[in-house]
Amino acid sequence: MLLHLSTWPEVETYLQRSQGMIIPIGSTEQHGPTGLIGTDAICAEAIAQGVGASTQAMVGPTIPVGMALHHTAFPGSISLRPSTLMLVVRDTLTCLVRTGFTRFFFINGHGGNIATLRAAFSETYAHVSDLNLPQGELVRCQLGNWFTGSAVMKLARDLYGDQEGSHATPSEVAVTQYLYPEARKQAALSPDVSPDHSIYGAMDFRRRYPDGRMGSNPNLATPEHGQQFYEASVKELSQSYLKFMNEL
C-alpha cells in the first residue's frame, strides 16, 4: 500500500490495523561512469515497495536527496546538509505521528545517510515528547540498509569478491539494471581504481576518486544479478520489519 496512491480515508482505515510505515530514503549522487545518479533512491524505493507488498505495510514517499556533500564536485549530484536532512526526517515523522503512526522503518540506499538518520531519530523522539503528542512515547524508528543485509553481502562476495568495492558497486548497479534495463550504461573502466580513503570534502573526494568509483568494478553487474539482490533484500528486510513491528 503506497501512501501517495492512497486517499486519507484509506490511510485512516489502515491505521486501525497497523501503526507502521516503511519509508525509503536514498540519495541523488554520482555513481561512476556507468551508474545512474538516482541509484540509491531507485534501489531503496523498489525494495521498500517489495517489502511493503510482502508484509502488507504502508510505504511512504521516497526521500530522494540525502547527505552526499562529498559527491557534489561531480555534475548532477545533489545533497542536503546533515542538519537539513535531520529536519526533513523530524518534520515528516512528526506529521505522521500526529495522525497515529508510531513505527517507522527506514529502508536506506546510501551509506552517507546512516549517521544523520540515527541523529534524526533521536531528534524526533525528543521533539514529539516536547510537543506532548498522543502516543508520542510509543514512537520507534529503525534503520534497514538494504546493502548490508547478510544475504546481500554474501551474494556480493560470491559474485564479485574484492571487486565489489564500496561505492558505484556492481551490486547496486545490478539492481538498477534489473529495474531499468533500458537505462543500462556501458563505459571502458580503468582497472586502477582507488581503494577506500577517509572522506573529507567534495574536491578532495574527486581528487582521490577521479571517476567516482571506490574500489568497485560495476562492469561486472548484470540485470540477472540485480534480481537476485532485490529478492534477497526484500526477503531479509521483510523479516526485519515484522520483527520490528512485534517488539514491545
Buried (B, 14 or more C-beta within 10 A) or exposed (E): BBBEEBEEEEBEEBBEEBBBBBBBBBBBBBBBBBBBBBBBBBBBBBBBBBBBBBBEBBBBEBBBBBBBBBBBBBEEBBBBEBEEBBBBBBEBBBEBBBEBBBBBBBBBBBBBBBEBBEBBBEBBBEBBEEEEBEEBEEBBBBBBBBBEBEBBBEBBEEBBEEBBBEBBBBBBBBBBBBBBEEEBBEEEBEEEBBEEEEBEEBEBBBEBBEBBBBBBBBBBBBBEBBBBBBBBBBBBBBBBBBEBBEEE
